Amino acid sequence: MRAELRSLDTADAEAGDLRAFRPEDGEHFALAVTASIGPENGRGEDLFQFTVCSPSWLAAERLPKGFAFQRHTLLLDRWDPELVERAIGDLCRRTEGENWHDIAVKPARYRHWEFEDFRS
């Protein structure tokens, strides 16, 4: 079984369309992105959230305590929605497992999985 990218959305652009996002500076930006990922050729999907930003934006962030932990982030030199889709799609195509749970925990290393800390 393998993961499949179904869609990418952002609340930072009109109608949630990632391709509609236009940063003021293509080399200094940040936005929140949600990836819908499910089993390849299967039903259902889970949501994974992450930040897409440029190294310059990350470097300019203030660290009130003098430190910060960084997780669930995709760095791009320059804004390119096709590159975001390619990066997440490639990660999905390389993610395999015996069942959906085995697959879903792997992308969660890079993006926040909606069920990451869920306990039944």
ChimeraX attribute file (.defattr): number of C-alpha atoms within 10 A of each C-alpha:
attribute: neighborCount
match mode: 1-to-1
recipient: residues
	/A:1	15
	/A:2	20
	/A:3	26
	/A:4	22
	/A:5	20
	/A:6	15
	/A:7	16
	/A:8	21
	/A:9	17
	/A:10	20
	/A:11	14
	/A:12	17
	/A:13	16
	/A:14	11
	/A:15	10
	/A:16	15
	/A:17	15
	/A:18	24
	/A:19	16
	/A:20	13
	/A:21	17
	/A:22	14
	/A:23	14
	/A:24	8
	/A:25	10
	/A:26	15
	/A:27	17
	/A:28	19
	/A:29	20
	/A:30	22
	/A:31	16
	/A:32	16
	/A:33	22
	/A:34	21
	/A:35	23
	/A:36	17
	/A:37	23
	/A:38	22
	/A:39	22
	/A:40	18
	/A:41	10
	/A:42	12
	/A:43	7
	/A:44	12
	/A:45	19
	/A:46	16
	/A:47	18
	/A:48	22
	/A:49	21
	/A:50	19
	/A:51	18
	/A:52	19
	/A:53	22
	/A:54	22
	/A:55	17
	/A:56	16
	/A:57	13
	/A:58	15
	/A:59	10
	/A:60	9
	/A:61	9
	/A:62	10
	/A:63	9
	/A:64	7
	/A:65	6
	/A:66	6
	/A:67	8
	/A:68	10
	/A:69	4
	/A:70	7
	/A:71	12
	/A:72	16
	/A:73	19
	/A:74	18
	/A:75	16
	/A:76	20
	/A:77	13
	/A:78	16
	/A:79	21
	/A:80	15
	/A:81	18
	/A:82	10
	/A:83	12
	/A:84	19
	/A:85	17
	/A:86	12
	/A:87	12
	/A:88	19
	/A:89	19
	/A:90	14
	/A:91	16
	/A:92	22
	/A:93	13
	/A:94	13
	/A:95	18
	/A:96	17
	/A:97	15
	/A:98	9
	/A:99	11
	/A:100	19
	/A:101	10
	/A:102	14
	/A:103	20
	/A:104	26
	/A:105	17
	/A:106	18
	/A:107	20
	/A:108	18
	/A:109	12
	/A:110	17
	/A:111	23
	/A:112	21
	/A:113	23
	/A:114	12
	/A:115	14
	/A:116	13
	/A:117	7
	/A:118	7
	/A:119	5
	/A:120	2
